[in-house]
Amino acid sequence: MHGRAKRRPVSQTPHPCTARFRAVPARSALLQSAVARCKQEARPATRVERKAIRFPRKLAGLVLAAGMAASATATTAVPAKAVTGYIFFGTDTPGPPMCLEADPAPDFRYRVTTQPCNHQNNPAQQWTEYTDGGFTKIRNNAVGWCMDAHVPTPTLANAPVILWDCSATFSDDRWEWDGTGLGFGTLHSRAWNSNGYCLSVPGGQNLPGLWTQLKACTSTGDPATTLISLLVPTS
């Protein structure tokens, strides 16, 4: 008699959250917290959520927080009914995670600074991205103004990143996200139609209250310019 054929071991499907963030560096506390949040939800992410978490580069015609299709018609303002969440920007500097926040400043009404992450309870760390006239703008949910590289002349190096009225028509408040996957990427200023300068944390330091500024974009992985951007659903 022939022996029974051995049953092949059944491969276990890894938890979707673990598989999704398998390549995340252990030092990234923001991504580790994202994994924990994902596991708490105990369900795989939908296609729309995965696209929002990756925060893809081609953003024309959509509101990222609402997960709208890329072919959506651009509007001059984000319809309130379309907003289903907010995005936050965290730094990739070593140490406790810092988030980009709109803070009052002595020289401008508001500057974009680094502060300990508390985006769940702090609207100043919550942002909404939308398109206006074919260009990407990033509006702060607390202030209602947009992220702006203050560049009165074409000299972009070390220009301060502030907040300004979103209705302005100059190029200082135009941005482009260059994502590298898993939420990581760099935020390019399109002021003066440039694309070689990124929002950066001075010296790549991990300190609260640092005023962000523009710096020449360098290789991937520069802690001064690398950010992580994730969508946090609110409904």
Buried (B, 14 or more C-beta within 10 A) or exposed (E): EEEEEEEEEEEEEEEBBEEBBEEBEEEBBBBBBBBEEBEEEEEEBEEBBEBBBBBBEEBEBBBBBBBBEEEBEBBEEBEEEBBBBBBBBBBBBEEEBBBBBBBEBEEBEBBBBBBEBEBEEBBBBBBBBBBBEEBBBBBBBBBEBBBBBBBEEEEBEEBBBBBBEBEBEEBBBBBBBBBEEBBBBBBBBBBBEBEEBBBBBBEBBBEEEBBBBBBEBBEEEBBBBBBBBBBBEEE
